[in-house]
């Protein structure tokens, strides 16, 4: 009986951990400076905030890179005041978790960890413009992921109809 136990491989416990966080890319553009500082606003600036999540496996077993990209564009009277974009990335170790679990972790848990870093970095870049800081809103990555899954299911259904 002891031999039987030795032949069965031990099932390793699931693990998930952040290995490293880094700012992969950042840019700030002020195409209408300095004239934009001299414009007397007759309306509130238009603020457009966009973001997306991407991920990919790395060559090391169980290692994944997850990237949260955020873009903030502020226009006033149809002129761009500034455009700031950043890609906050992290390396995560995800082992002994089924594929569906990895998808959930990389679309929900990892971006939730990275997003505060992205928000802080973009706020810092905006602060350097000399204009009022705009903060990215809080994001529910779970709801976003569920919405994306529902859209994919609808598209698959429509393709089979």
Secondary structure as GFF3:
##gff-version 3
##sequence-region A 1 161
A	DSSP	alpha_helix	2	7	.	.	.	ID=ss1
A	DSSP	beta_strand	15	29	.	.	.	ID=ss2
A	DSSP	alpha_helix	35	38	.	.	.	ID=ss3
A	DSSP	beta_strand	46	57	.	.	.	ID=ss4
A	DSSP	beta_strand	63	76	.	.	.	ID=ss5
A	DSSP	beta_strand	79	95	.	.	.	ID=ss6
A	DSSP	alpha_helix	99	104	.	.	.	ID=ss7
A	DSSP	pi_helix	105	109	.	.	.	ID=ss8
A	DSSP	alpha_helix	110	127	.	.	.	ID=ss9
A	DSSP	alpha_helix	141	160	.	.	.	ID=ss10
###
